[in-house]
Amino acid sequence: MSHSDSSQHPGTVLRKRFMVPYGLDSDRLAADLGVPANRLEDVLAGQRSITADLALRLGRYFGTAPLYWMNLQSRFDLHVTGTVMADDIAREVRPFQKRVA
């Protein structure tokens, strides 16, 4: 997984790395996965996260580890949250300091 993947929504990765190369459209993929088309469209549009259920379905379909899809989502979430919350976290959280006995 490249560093740039962490700043891309998993739906973008799904489209670019899997759907486009295999010539899949969202209706076919949704039907093959057994999920509602609007659910998949929301993921592809970056408006919905990859859930454990969808990760398992994508893993089975593409022969990938479900953890691949969950990691894409986690990395994206950390990137977005870290970007938005970095200053607040730096100001509010006092790092743990081990006390020497």
MOPAC internal coordinates of N, CA, C and O (Angstrom, degrees):
PM7 1SCF
backbone

  N    0.0000 0     0.00 0     0.00 0    0    0    0
  C    1.4471 1     0.00 0     0.00 0    1    0    0
  C    1.5238 1   108.13 1     0.00 0    2    1    0
  O    1.2310 1   120.42 1   -53.85 1    3    2    1
  N    1.2896 1   116.81 1   126.15 1    3    2    1
  C    1.4621 1   120.15 1  -177.26 1    5    3    2
  C    1.5256 1   110.69 1   -82.24 1    6    5    3
  O    1.2310 1   121.57 1   -18.79 1    7    6    5
  N    1.3365 1   114.61 1   161.21 1    7    6    5
  C    1.4612 1   120.29 1   179.37 1    9    7    6
  C    1.5230 1   111.10 1   -58.88 1   10    9    7
  O    1.2310 1   119.90 1   143.84 1   11   10    9
  N    1.3410 1   117.80 1   -36.16 1   11   10    9
  C    1.4581 1   120.42 1  -177.66 1   13   11   10
  C    1.5181 1   111.83 1   -66.79 1   14   13   11
  O    1.2310 1   120.06 1   157.19 1   15   14   13
  N    1.3491 1   117.49 1   -22.81 1   15   14   13
  C    1.4551 1   119.97 1   177.83 1   17   15   14
  C    1.5217 1   111.69 1   -62.69 1   18   17   15
  O    1.2310 1   119.85 1   150.70 1   19   18   17
  N    1.3369 1   117.90 1   -29.30 1   19   18   17
  C    1.4593 1   119.82 1  -177.66 1   21   19   18
  C    1.5255 1   111.55 1   -68.57 1   22   21   19
  O    1.2310 1   120.14 1   156.31 1   23   22   21
  N    1.3161 1   117.33 1   -23.69 1   23   22   21
  C    1.4611 1   119.95 1   179.39 1   25   23   22
  C    1.5269 1   112.00 1   -97.39 1   26   25   23
  O    1.2310 1   120.30 1   179.56 1   27   26   25
  N    1.3278 1   117.03 1    -0.44 1   27   26   25
  C    1.4598 1   120.96 1   177.67 1   29   27   26
  C    1.5201 1   109.50 1  -104.52 1   30   29   27
  O    1.2310 1   120.98 1   -41.39 1   31   30   29
  N    1.3170 1   115.72 1   138.61 1   31   30   29
  C    1.4568 1   119.42 1   175.52 1   33   31   30
  C    1.5298 1   108.08 1   -63.47 1   34   33   31
  O    1.2310 1   120.05 1   -36.27 1   35   34   33
  N    1.3276 1   117.51 1   143.73 1   35   34   33
  C    1.4633 1   119.95 1   179.32 1   37   35   34
  C    1.5307 1   113.78 1   -56.00 1   38   37   35
  O    1.2310 1   120.22 1   150.75 1   39   38   37
  N    1.3155 1   117.19 1   -29.25 1   39   38   37
  C    1.4644 1   120.02 1   176.67 1   41   39   38
  C    1.5144 1   111.87 1   -63.48 1   42   41   39
  O    1.2310 1   120.45 1   144.79 1   43   42   41
  N    1.3242 1   116.75 1   -35.21 1   43   42   41
  C    1.4651 1   121.35 1   177.08 1   45   43   42
  C    1.5214 1   109.88 1   -66.63 1   46   45   43
  O    1.2310 1   120.75 1   136.72 1   47   46   45
  N    1.3247 1   116.17 1   -43.28 1   47   46   45
  C    1.4707 1   120.79 1   178.38 1   49   47   46
  C    1.5291 1   109.57 1   -63.66 1   50   49   47
  O    1.2310 1   120.38 1   136.66 1   51   50   49
  N    1.3215 1   116.88 1   -43.34 1   51   50   49
  C    1.4599 1   121.24 1   178.18 1   53   51   50
  C    1.5278 1   111.08 1   -57.09 1   54   53   51
  O    1.2310 1   120.91 1   133.95 1   55   54   53
  N    1.3093 1   115.86 1   -46.05 1   55   54   53
  C    1.4566 1   119.68 1  -178.53 1   57   55   54
  C    1.5382 1   111.16 1   -67.17 1   58   57   55
  O    1.2310 1   120.57 1   129.00 1   59   58   57
  N    1.3405 1   116.52 1   -51.00 1   59   58   57
  C    1.4662 1   121.00 1  -173.28 1   61   59   58
  C    1.5243 1   113.69 1   -70.54 1   62   61   59
  O    1.2310 1   120.58 1   138.12 1   63   62   61
  N    1.3274 1   116.49 1   -41.88 1   63   62   61
  C    1.4703 1   120.29 1  -173.06 1   65   63   62
  C    1.5191 1   114.33 1   -92.08 1   66   65   63
  O    1.2310 1   120.27 1   160.93 1   67   66   65
  N    1.3209 1   117.08 1   -19.07 1   67   66   65
  C    1.4563 1   118.85 1  -174.97 1   69   67   66
  C    1.5247 1   112.80 1  -123.96 1   70   69   67
  O    1.2310 1   119.91 1   127.34 1   71   70   69
  N    1.3166 1   117.78 1   -52.66 1   71   70   69
  C    1.4578 1   119.45 1  -174.59 1   73   71   70
  C    1.5179 1   112.66 1   -69.41 1   74   73   71
  O    1.2310 1   120.29 1   129.78 1   75   74   73
  N    1.3239 1   117.04 1   -50.22 1   75   74   73
  C    1.4699 1   120.27 1  -178.18 1   77   75   74
  C    1.5335 1   111.35 1   -61.21 1   78   77   75
  O    1.2310 1   119.29 1   128.72 1   79   78   77
  N    1.3406 1   118.96 1   -51.28 1   79   78   77
  C    1.4673 1   118.44 1  -179.00 1   81   79   78
  C    1.5295 1   114.01 1   -60.42 1   82   81   79
  O    1.2310 1   120.11 1   148.25 1   83   82   81
  N    1.3442 1   117.39 1   -31.75 1   83   82   81
  C    1.4569 1   120.55 1  -178.98 1   85   83   82
  C    1.5333 1   113.02 1   -95.60 1   86   85   83
  O    1.2310 1   120.59 1  -176.48 1   87   86   85
  N    1.3174 1   116.47 1     3.52 1   87   86   85
  C    1.4614 1   120.15 1   178.17 1   89   87   86
  C    1.5216 1   113.84 1    65.32 1   90   89   87
  O    1.2310 1   120.52 1  -145.22 1   91   90   89
  N    1.3327 1   116.62 1    34.78 1   91   90   89
  C    1.4605 1   120.94 1  -178.50 1   93   91   90
  C    1.5225 1   110.86 1   -96.09 1   94   93   91
  O    1.2310 1   120.51 1   -43.76 1   95   94   93
  N    1.3241 1   116.63 1   136.24 1   95   94   93
  C    1.4625 1   119.27 1   170.95 1   97   95   94
  C    1.5300 1   107.88 1  -101.11 1   98   97   95
  O    1.2310 1   120.81 1   -13.12 1   99   98   97
  N    1.3062 1   116.05 1   166.88 1   99   98   97
  C    1.4668 1   120.23 1  -172.99 1  101   99   98
  C    1.5267 1   112.59 1   -66.20 1  102  101   99
  O    1.2310 1   119.91 1   146.11 1  103  102  101
  N    1.3190 1   117.79 1   -33.89 1  103  102  101
  C    1.4650 1   119.59 1   179.50 1  105  103  102
  C    1.5257 1   111.09 1   -64.81 1  106  105  103
  O    1.2310 1   120.58 1   134.77 1  107  106  105
  N    1.3230 1   116.50 1   -45.23 1  107  106  105
  C    1.4626 1   120.15 1   179.68 1  109  107  106
  C    1.5205 1   110.81 1   -65.06 1  110  109  107
  O    1.2310 1   120.64 1   134.27 1  111  110  109
  N    1.3441 1   116.37 1   -45.73 1  111  110  109
  C    1.4574 1   119.40 1  -178.66 1  113  111  110
  C    1.5237 1   110.47 1   -62.92 1  114  113  111
  O    1.2310 1   119.88 1   136.64 1  115  114  113
  N    1.3032 1   117.83 1   -43.36 1  115  114  113
  C    1.4702 1   121.07 1   179.13 1  117  115  114
  C    1.5239 1   110.31 1   -60.03 1  118  117  115
  O    1.2310 1   120.43 1   134.64 1  119  118  117
  N    1.3120 1   116.78 1   -45.36 1  119  118  117
  C    1.4722 1   120.88 1   179.50 1  121  119  118
  C    1.5253 1   110.88 1   -62.90 1  122  121  119
  O    1.2310 1   120.57 1   135.23 1  123  122  121
  N    1.3389 1   116.52 1   -44.77 1  123  122  121
  C    1.4678 1   120.32 1  -179.79 1  125  123  122
  C    1.5219 1   112.19 1   -65.59 1  126  125  123
  O    1.2310 1   120.41 1   147.24 1  127  126  125
  N    1.3462 1   116.82 1   -32.76 1  127  126  125
  C    1.4593 1   121.14 1   179.12 1  129  127  126
  C    1.5259 1   112.60 1   -81.06 1  130  129  127
  O    1.2310 1   120.76 1   161.21 1  131  130  129
  N    1.3258 1   116.16 1   -18.79 1  131  130  129
  C    1.4598 1   120.32 1  -176.99 1  133  131  130
  C    1.5138 1   112.94 1    76.28 1  134  133  131
  O    1.2310 1   120.74 1  -145.08 1  135  134  133
  N    1.3295 1   116.19 1    34.92 1  135  134  133
  C    1.4684 1   120.86 1   178.06 1  137  135  134
  C    1.5278 1   108.84 1  -123.34 1  138  137  135
  O    1.2310 1   120.28 1   -23.45 1  139  138  137
  N    1.3262 1   117.07 1   156.55 1  139  138  137
  C    1.4648 1   119.54 1   176.77 1  141  139  138
  C    1.5328 1   110.84 1   -62.31 1  142  141  139
  O    1.2310 1   120.80 1   -39.19 1  143  142  141
  N    1.3147 1   116.07 1   140.81 1  143  142  141
  C    1.4715 1   121.06 1  -178.73 1  145  143  142
  C    1.5305 1   111.39 1   -59.15 1  146  145  143
  O    1.2310 1   120.34 1   141.51 1  147  146  145
  N    1.3348 1   116.95 1   -38.49 1  147  146  145
  C    1.4688 1   118.74 1  -178.68 1  149  147  146
  C    1.5333 1   111.65 1   -66.47 1  150  149  147
  O    1.2310 1   119.96 1   148.53 1  151  150  149
  N    1.3114 1   117.68 1   -31.47 1  151  150  149
  C    1.4676 1   121.49 1   176.57 1  153  151  150
  C    1.5270 1   110.05 1   -63.79 1  154  153  151
  O    1.2310 1   120.68 1   132.68 1  155  154  153
  N    1.3269 1   116.31 1   -47.32 1  155  154  153
  C    1.4614 1   120.03 1   179.52 1  157  155  154
  C    1.5282 1   110.59 1   -66.82 1  158  157  155
  O    1.2310 1   120.05 1   139.23 1  159  158  157
  N    1.3182 1   117.52 1   -40.77 1  159  158  157
  C    1.4659 1   120.94 1   178.31 1  161  159  158
  C    1.5276 1   111.30 1   -59.59 1  162  161  159
  O    1.2310 1   120.63 1   140.16 1  163  162  161
  N    1.3242 1   116.40 1   -39.84 1  163  162  161
  C    1.4690 1   120.13 1   177.68 1  165  163  162
  C    1.5249 1   111.28 1   -63.10 1  166  165  163
  O    1.2310 1   120.23 1   139.82 1  167  166  165
  N    1.3234 1   117.17 1   -40.18 1  167  166  165
  C    1.4714 1   120.68 1   176.75 1  169  167  166
  C    1.5191 1   109.47 1   -64.00 1  170  169  167
  O    1.2310 1   120.11 1   132.97 1  171  170  169
  N    1.3150 1   117.40 1   -47.03 1  171  170  169
  C    1.4647 1   121.73 1  -178.89 1  173  171  170
  C    1.5261 1   111.85 1   -63.01 1  174  173  171
  O    1.2310 1   120.46 1   149.89 1  175  174  173
  N    1.3268 1   116.72 1   -30.11 1  175  174  173
  C    1.4682 1   121.58 1   179.44 1  177  175  174
  C    1.5285 1   112.14 1   -85.16 1  178  177  175
  O    1.2310 1   120.36 1   178.34 1  179  178  177
  N    1.3265 1   116.92 1    -1.66 1  179  178  177
  C    1.4615 1   119.84 1  -179.56 1  181  179  178
  C    1.5131 1   113.88 1    77.33 1  182  181  179
  O    1.2310 1   120.29 1  -162.04 1  183  182  181
  N    1.3248 1   117.05 1    17.96 1  183  182  181
  C    1.4581 1   121.20 1  -177.33 1  185  183  182
  C    1.5209 1   113.22 1  -102.82 1  186  185  183
  O    1.2310 1   120.66 1   176.50 1  187  186  185
  N    1.3271 1   116.35 1    -3.50 1  187  186  185
  C    1.4621 1   121.14 1  -179.73 1  189  187  186
  C    1.5157 1   108.01 1  -143.97 1  190  189  187
  O    1.2310 1   121.23 1   -32.87 1  191  190  189
  N    1.3205 1   115.26 1   147.13 1  191  190  189
  C    1.4590 1   120.93 1  -179.27 1  193  191  190
  C    1.5206 1   111.75 1   -84.97 1  194  193  191
  O    1.2310 1   121.60 1   -19.49 1  195  194  193
  N    1.3204 1   114.55 1   160.51 1  195  194  193
  C    1.4595 1   121.31 1   170.31 1  197  195  194
  C    1.5321 1   106.58 1   -76.16 1  198  197  195
  O    1.2310 1   120.37 1   -58.87 1  199  198  197
  N    1.3146 1   116.90 1   121.13 1  199  198  197
  C    1.4602 1   121.86 1   177.48 1  201  199  198
  C    1.5206 1   109.25 1   -92.73 1  202  201  199
  O    1.2310 1   120.74 1   -11.00 1  203  202  201
  N    1.3277 1   116.20 1   169.00 1  203  202  201
  C    1.4618 1   120.32 1   176.45 1  205  203  202
  C    1.5318 1   110.40 1   -59.29 1  206  205  203
  O    1.2310 1   120.36 1   139.56 1  207  206  205
  N    1.3259 1   116.92 1   -40.44 1  207  206  205
  C    1.4591 1   121.41 1   178.54 1  209  207  206
  C    1.5267 1   110.94 1   -59.46 1  210  209  207
  O    1.2310 1   120.67 1   131.31 1  211  210  209
  N    1.3152 1   116.32 1   -48.69 1  211  210  209
  C    1.4620 1   119.87 1  -179.13 1  213  211  210
  C    1.5269 1   110.74 1   -67.46 1  214  213  211
  O    1.2310 1   120.04 1   143.18 1  215  214  213
  N    1.3357 1   117.53 1   -36.82 1  215  214  213
  C    1.4667 1   120.82 1   177.38 1  217  215  214
  C    1.5230 1   110.63 1   -60.61 1  218  217  215
  O    1.2310 1   120.31 1   138.45 1  219  218  217
  N    1.3172 1   117.02 1   -41.55 1  219  218  217
  C    1.4636 1   120.46 1   178.01 1  221  219  218
  C    1.5218 1   111.22 1   -65.08 1  222  221  219
  O    1.2310 1   120.51 1   139.20 1  223  222  221
  N    1.3129 1   116.63 1   -40.80 1  223  222  221
  C    1.4684 1   120.80 1   179.86 1  225  223  222
  C    1.5340 1   111.36 1   -67.30 1  226  225  223
  O    1.2310 1   120.73 1   134.94 1  227  226  225
  N    1.3410 1   116.20 1   -45.06 1  227  226  225
  C    1.4649 1   120.23 1   178.56 1  229  227  226
  C    1.5251 1   110.84 1   -64.34 1  230  229  227
  O    1.2310 1   120.59 1   140.07 1  231  230  229
  N    1.3259 1   116.47 1   -39.93 1  231  230  229
  C    1.4542 1   120.75 1   178.14 1  233  231  230
  C    1.5196 1   111.97 1   -60.14 1  234  233  231
  O    1.2310 1   120.77 1   133.33 1  235  234  233
  N    1.3163 1   116.13 1   -46.67 1  235  234  233
  C    1.4724 1   119.86 1   178.52 1  237  235  234
  C    1.5200 1   110.91 1   -63.94 1  238  237  235
  O    1.2310 1   120.40 1   136.19 1  239  238  237
  N    1.3118 1   116.85 1   -43.81 1  239  238  237
  C    1.4626 1   121.89 1  -175.79 1  241  239  238
  C    1.5277 1   112.29 1   -64.87 1  242  241  239
  O    1.2310 1   120.92 1   131.41 1  243  242  241
  N    1.3295 1   115.84 1   -48.59 1  243  242  241
  C    1.4609 1   119.90 1  -175.26 1  245  243  242
  C    1.5320 1   113.72 1   -95.19 1  246  245  243
  O    1.2310 1   120.01 1   177.71 1  247  246  245
  N    1.3297 1   117.58 1    -2.29 1  247  246  245
  C    1.4502 1   120.21 1  -179.11 1  249  247  246
  C    1.5189 1   112.88 1    70.99 1  250  249  247
  O    1.2310 1   121.14 1  -147.41 1  251  250  249
  N    1.3150 1   115.42 1    32.59 1  251  250  249
  C    1.4663 1   121.40 1   178.36 1  253  251  250
  C    1.5236 1   108.30 1  -110.52 1  254  253  251
  O    1.2310 1   121.03 1   -14.47 1  255  254  253
  N    1.3057 1   115.63 1   165.53 1  255  254  253
  C    1.4608 1   119.73 1   174.77 1  257  255  254
  C    1.5277 1   109.06 1   -74.25 1  258  257  255
  O    1.2310 1   119.84 1   -45.58 1  259  258  257
  N    1.3224 1   117.91 1   134.42 1  259  258  257
  C    1.4701 1   119.24 1   175.36 1  261  259  258
  C    1.5274 1   111.79 1   -55.16 1  262  261  259
  O    1.2310 1   120.81 1   148.69 1  263  262  261
  N    1.3247 1   116.06 1   -31.31 1  263  262  261
  C    1.4568 1   120.11 1   179.49 1  265  263  262
  C    1.5253 1   111.93 1   -62.60 1  266  265  263
  O    1.2310 1   119.90 1   151.29 1  267  266  265
  N    1.3216 1   117.80 1   -28.71 1  267  266  265
  C    1.4699 1   120.99 1   175.44 1  269  267  266
  C    1.5244 1   109.87 1   -55.36 1  270  269  267
  O    1.2310 1   120.79 1   132.38 1  271  270  269
  N    1.3210 1   116.10 1   -47.62 1  271  270  269
  C    1.4684 1   121.50 1  -176.93 1  273  271  270
  C    1.5242 1   110.99 1   -70.66 1  274  273  271
  O    1.2310 1   120.46 1   140.22 1  275  274  273
  N    1.3280 1   116.73 1   -39.78 1  275  274  273
  C    1.4640 1   119.86 1   177.96 1  277  275  274
  C    1.5264 1   110.77 1   -66.40 1  278  277  275
  O    1.2310 1   120.19 1   141.74 1  279  278  277
  N    1.3249 1   117.23 1   -38.26 1  279  278  277
  C    1.4613 1   120.43 1   177.44 1  281  279  278
  C    1.5187 1   111.65 1   -64.89 1  282  281  279
  O    1.2310 1   120.39 1   140.28 1  283  282  281
  N    1.3365 1   116.86 1   -39.72 1  283  282  281
  C    1.4698 1   119.16 1   175.75 1  285  283  282
  C    1.5219 1   110.17 1   -56.90 1  286  285  283
  O    1.2310 1   120.70 1   134.87 1  287  286  285
  N    1.3340 1   116.27 1   -45.13 1  287  286  285
  C    1.4573 1   120.64 1  -178.21 1  289  287  286
  C    1.5249 1   111.09 1   -66.79 1  290  289  287
  O    1.2310 1   120.60 1   134.98 1  291  290  289
  N    1.3323 1   116.46 1   -45.02 1  291  290  289
  C    1.4696 1   119.84 1  -179.59 1  293  291  290
  C    1.5215 1   111.88 1   -62.48 1  294  293  291
  O    1.2310 1   120.39 1   136.26 1  295  294  293
  N    1.3222 1   116.86 1   -43.74 1  295  294  293
  C    1.4681 1   120.63 1   179.34 1  297  295  294
  C    1.5261 1   110.74 1   -62.95 1  298  297  295
  O    1.2310 1   120.80 1   137.95 1  299  298  297
  N    1.3288 1   116.07 1   -42.05 1  299  298  297
  C    1.4638 1   120.18 1   178.34 1  301  299  298
  C    1.5309 1   110.38 1   -63.02 1  302  301  299
  O    1.2310 1   120.67 1   133.03 1  303  302  301
  N    1.3297 1   116.32 1   -46.97 1  303  302  301
  C    1.4724 1   120.31 1  -179.66 1  305  303  302
  C    1.5248 1   111.15 1   -59.80 1  306  305  303
  O    1.2310 1   120.28 1   135.49 1  307  306  305
  N    1.3395 1   117.07 1   -44.51 1  307  306  305
  C    1.4640 1   120.20 1   178.47 1  309  307  306
  C    1.5182 1   111.78 1   -63.76 1  310  309  307
  O    1.2310 1   120.37 1   139.87 1  311  310  309
  N    1.3236 1   116.90 1   -40.13 1  311  310  309
  C    1.4646 1   120.54 1   179.00 1  313  311  310
  C    1.5293 1   110.53 1   -62.14 1  314  313  311
  O    1.2310 1   120.62 1   130.31 1  315  314  313
  N    1.3214 1   116.41 1   -49.69 1  315  314  313
  C    1.4693 1   120.71 1  -177.81 1  317  315  314
  C    1.5248 1   110.79 1   -64.92 1  318  317  315
  O    1.2310 1   120.52 1   130.97 1  319  318  317
  N    1.3175 1   116.62 1   -49.03 1  319  318  317
  C    1.4591 1   120.21 1  -178.69 1  321  319  318
  C    1.5223 1   110.89 1   -64.28 1  322  321  319
  O    1.2310 1   120.65 1   137.97 1  323  322  321
  N    1.3286 1   116.36 1   -42.03 1  323  322  321
  C    1.4621 1   120.16 1   178.61 1  325  323  322
  C    1.5107 1   112.67 1   -61.96 1  326  325  323
  O    1.2310 1   120.55 1   142.19 1  327  326  325
  N    1.3103 1   116.55 1   -37.81 1  327  326  325
  C    1.4589 1   121.16 1   178.77 1  329  327  326
  C    1.5270 1   110.84 1   -67.15 1  330  329  327
  O    1.2310 1   120.71 1   136.32 1  331  330  329
  N    1.3097 1   116.24 1   -43.68 1  331  330  329
  C    1.4581 1   121.76 1  -176.83 1  333  331  330
  C    1.5250 1   112.03 1   -75.77 1  334  333  331
  O    1.2310 1   120.25 1   141.27 1  335  334  333
  N    1.3192 1   117.13 1   -38.73 1  335  334  333
  C    1.4607 1   121.76 1  -170.21 1  337  335  334
  C    1.5260 1   114.50 1  -103.81 1  338  337  335
  O    1.2310 1   119.01 1  -179.87 1  339  338  337
  N    1.3096 1   119.50 1     0.13 1  339  338  337
  C    1.4685 1   122.32 1  -172.58 1  341  339  338
  C    1.5280 1   112.78 1   -52.57 1  342  341  339
  O    1.2310 1   119.68 1   131.23 1  343  342  341
  N    1.3096 1   118.22 1   -48.77 1  343  342  341
  C    1.4664 1   120.64 1  -177.84 1  345  343  342
  C    1.5266 1   112.07 1   -65.97 1  346  345  343
  O    1.2310 1   120.48 1   137.54 1  347  346  345
  N    1.3350 1   116.69 1   -42.46 1  347  346  345
  C    1.4647 1   120.25 1   178.83 1  349  347  346
  C    1.5262 1   110.73 1   -62.61 1  350  349  347
  O    1.2310 1   120.37 1   135.45 1  351  350  349
  N    1.3104 1   116.90 1   -44.55 1  351  350  349
  C    1.4620 1   120.64 1  -179.00 1  353  351  350
  C    1.5196 1   110.54 1   -64.51 1  354  353  351
  O    1.2310 1   120.26 1   136.86 1  355  354  353
  N    1.3136 1   117.11 1   -43.14 1  355  354  353
  C    1.4701 1   120.36 1   179.19 1  357  355  354
  C    1.5237 1   111.10 1   -62.31 1  358  357  355
  O    1.2310 1   120.45 1   144.73 1  359  358  357
  N    1.3153 1   116.75 1   -35.27 1  359  358  357
  C    1.4670 1   121.34 1  -178.90 1  361  359  358
  C    1.5304 1   111.57 1   -78.47 1  362  361  359
  O    1.2310 1   119.77 1   143.16 1  363  362  361
  N    1.3179 1   118.05 1   -36.84 1  363  362  361
  C    1.4598 1   121.72 1  -171.05 1  365  363  362
  C    1.5264 1   115.03 1   -92.25 1  366  365  363
  O    1.2310 1   119.97 1   152.77 1  367  366  365
  N    1.3206 1   117.66 1   -27.23 1  367  366  365
  C    1.4621 1   119.81 1  -173.87 1  369  367  366
  C    1.5213 1   110.38 1  -100.58 1  370  369  367
  O    1.2310 1   121.69 1   -57.37 1  371  370  369
  N    1.3134 1   114.38 1   122.63 1  371  370  369
  C    1.4615 1   119.63 1   176.01 1  373  371  370
  C    1.5221 1   107.48 1   -95.72 1  374  373  371
  O    1.2310 1   119.80 1   -63.21 1  375  374  373
  N    1.3284 1   117.99 1   116.79 1  375  374  373
  C    1.4722 1   120.09 1  -177.62 1  377  375  374
  C    1.5299 1   111.85 1   -58.70 1  378  377  375
  O    1.2310 1   120.90 1   -35.68 1  379  378  377
  N    1.3042 1   115.89 1   144.32 1  379  378  377
  C    1.4513 1   123.13 1   177.82 1  381  379  378
  C    1.5209 1   109.27 1   -63.90 1  382  381  379
  O    1.2310 1   120.77 1   -46.00 1  383  382  381
  N    1.3062 1   116.13 1   134.00 1  383  382  381
  C    1.4585 1   121.12 1   176.38 1  385  383  382
  C    1.5126 1   108.41 1  -120.76 1  386  385  383
  O    1.2310 1   121.52 1   -62.88 1  387  386  385
  N    1.2981 1   114.70 1   117.12 1  387  386  385
  C    1.4518 1   120.69 1  -178.89 1  389  387  386
  C    1.5366 1   109.13 1   -65.95 1  390  389  387
  O    1.2310 1   121.26 1   -48.85 1  391  390  389
  N    1.2983 1   115.19 1   131.15 1  391  390  389
  C    1.4630 1   120.21 1   179.58 1  393  391  390
  C    1.5042 1   109.83 1   -89.77 1  394  393  391
  O    1.2310 1   121.32 1   -46.31 1  395  394  393
  N    1.3045 1   115.07 1   133.69 1  395  394  393
  C    1.4599 1   120.94 1   177.62 1  397  395  394
  C    1.5257 1   108.10 1   -87.38 1  398  397  395
  O    1.2310 1   121.27 1   -52.07 1  399  398  397
  N    1.3246 1   115.18 1   127.93 1  399  398  397
  C    1.4840 1   119.13 1  -177.90 1  401  399  398
  C    1.5007 1   112.90 1   -78.77 1  402  401  399
  O    1.2310 1   120.10 1   180.00 1  403  402  401

